[in-house]
Amino acid sequence: MQISYSHEMIAITVQEDAKTFYFLQNLTQKHFFKKIGKKNKIIIFRQDDENVQRRYFLKLVSKIYKRKNKNAKKLELEKIKNSTDKSIKLTLLKSNQILQNININMHTEDNYVAIFRFDTNYSILVTYIKNYFKDHLISYRTKTKTMTIYPNGERTVKLLEIIYLLVMINLNLQITKQA
């Protein structure tokens, strides 16, 4: 079991243990109303009236995490329990599951412009990045498969760092970052 965090979400990835995943999935179906998902992935959105269920669910996840990872630290377990203000993403990862591998070359020019060079046209990822940076100047060229983001302040630099981490966590990407 792996746990990763973003600003608004806690991502719980269960590897090779379908019994644990389906147990947690069954609990989410019984106790949470605002959720979406497929067979192997569920996202539970935060609802104010479900704080009690969320607290107990995350406490259970921390106990399972402690049981699966013998060297789990107390601070890490507390962080899981205290993530009640985040959306929860629950994923089952099987060994024979095909993962998409995307290569992105990311670099900056003049310490100002962030440039992403994709190996093929990833329209969904490009749309996601455009929506994420909707308040910023962005250009995407389909012929060269290059996206350029012009930061409009320190906030954009932090968003670029977050998107870099989110992409690494969620999509199993290989990004090369050049200065």
C-alpha positions in Angstrom: 0.0 0.0 0.0 1.3 3.4 -1.0 0.0 6.8 0.1 0.8 10.1 -1.6 -0.5 13.6 -1.0 -1.3 16.6 -3.0 -2.7 19.9 -2.0 -6.4 18.7 -2.2 -6.2 14.9 -2.3 -4.8 11.9 -0.5 -4.1 9.0 -3.0 -4.2 5.5 -1.6 -2.8 2.9 -3.9 -3.3 -0.7 -3.0 -0.9 -3.1 -4.8 -1.6 -6.7 -5.5 -4.2 -7.0 -2.6 -7.6 -7.1 -4.2 -9.2 -8.2 -0.9 -8.2 -5.1 0.9 -9.1 -2.8 -2.0 -12.6 -4.3 -2.4 -13.1 -4.2 1.4 -12.3 -0.4 1.3 -14.4 0.0 -1.8 -17.4 -1.6 -0.2 -17.0 0.7 2.8 -17.0 3.7 0.5 -20.1 2.6 -1.3 -21.9 2.2 2.0 -20.9 5.4 3.8 -20.0 8.1 1.2 -22.5 9.7 -1.2 -20.4 12.1 -3.3 -18.0 9.7 -5.2 -17.1 8.6 -8.7 -15.2 5.6 -9.9 -14.8 2.5 -11.9 -13.8 -1.0 -11.0 -10.3 -0.2 -9.9 -10.4 3.5 -9.0 -12.7 5.6 -6.7 -12.5 9.3 -5.9 -14.4 10.4 -2.8 -15.1 14.1 -2.6 -15.3 16.0 0.6 -18.7 16.6 2.2 -19.1 18.5 5.4 -21.8 16.1 6.7 -19.6 13.1 6.2 -16.7 14.1 8.6 -17.4 11.3 11.0 -17.3 8.6 8.3 -14.3 10.2 6.8 -12.4 10.3 10.1 -13.1 6.6 10.8 -12.3 5.6 7.2 -8.9 7.3 7.3 -8.3 5.8 10.8 -8.9 2.3 9.3 -6.7 3.1 6.3 -3.9 4.1 8.7 -4.2 0.8 10.6 -4.1 -1.1 7.3 -1.1 0.9 6.2 0.6 0.2 9.5 -0.1 -3.5 9.1 1.1 -3.6 5.5 4.2 -1.4 6.0 6.0 -2.6 9.1 8.4 0.4 9.1 5.6 3.0 9.0 6.3 6.1 11.1 3.9 7.5 13.7 4.0 10.9 12.0 3.0 9.3 8.7 0.1 7.5 10.3 -1.1 10.7 12.0 -0.9 12.5 8.6 -3.2 9.9 7.1 -5.7 10.3 10.0 -5.6 14.1 9.8 -6.4 14.2 6.1 -10.1 14.7 6.6 -10.2 17.9 4.6 -8.9 16.3 1.4 -10.6 14.3 -1.3 -9.7 10.6 -1.2 -8.5 8.6 -4.3 -8.5 4.9 -3.9 -6.8 2.8 -6.6 -6.1 -0.9 -7.1 -2.8 -1.6 -9.0 -2.4 -5.1 -10.4 0.9 -6.6 -11.5 -0.4 -7.3 -15.0 -2.0 -3.9 -15.4 -0.7 -1.8 -18.3 0.5 1.6 -17.2 0.8 4.5 -19.6 4.4 5.7 -19.9 4.7 9.3 -21.1 8.0 11.0 -21.8 8.1 14.8 -21.2 11.1 17.0 -21.5 10.6 20.0 -19.2 13.0 23.0 -19.1 13.0 26.7 -18.5 14.3 29.5 -20.7 15.7 32.7 -19.2 14.6 31.5 -15.7 11.1 32.6 -16.8 9.4 30.5 -19.4 8.6 26.8 -18.7 8.6 24.6 -21.8 7.2 21.1 -22.0 8.2 18.9 -25.0 6.0 15.8 -25.4 7.1 12.7 -27.4 3.5 12.4 -28.8 0.3 14.4 -28.7 -1.3 13.8 -25.3 -4.5 15.9 -25.7 -6.0 14.9 -22.3 -2.8 15.9 -20.4 -2.5 19.1 -22.4 -6.1 20.0 -21.6 -5.5 19.2 -18.0 -2.5 21.5 -17.8 -4.3 24.3 -19.7 -7.2 24.1 -17.2 -4.9 24.0 -14.3 -3.1 27.2 -15.5 -6.2 28.9 -16.9 -5.2 32.3 -15.5 -1.8 32.2 -17.2 -0.5 32.7 -20.7 -0.1 29.3 -22.3 0.6 28.2 -25.9 0.6 24.7 -27.3 1.9 23.9 -30.7 0.7 20.6 -32.1 3.3 20.3 -34.9 6.2 20.4 -32.5 4.2 19.0 -29.5 5.5 21.8 -27.3 3.7 23.6 -24.6 5.0 27.0 -23.3 3.8 28.5 -20.0 4.6 32.1 -19.2 4.6 32.6 -15.4 2.8 35.7 -14.1 4.3 35.5 -10.7 5.6 33.4 -7.8 2.3 31.6 -7.7 2.8 30.2 -11.1 6.2 28.9 -10.2 4.7 27.1 -7.3 1.9 25.7 -9.5 4.5 24.4 -11.9 6.2 22.6 -9.1 2.8 21.1 -8.0 1.9 20.0 -11.5 5.4 18.4 -11.8 4.8 16.5 -8.6 1.1 15.6 -9.4 2.1 14.3 -12.8 4.9 12.2 -11.3 2.6 10.7 -8.7 -0.6 10.1 -10.7 0.5 9.1 -14.2 3.8 7.2 -13.9 5.5 9.6 -16.1 9.2 10.0 -17.0 9.9 13.7 -16.9 13.4 15.0 -17.5 13.9 18.4 -15.9 16.6 20.7 -17.3 17.7 24.0 -15.9 
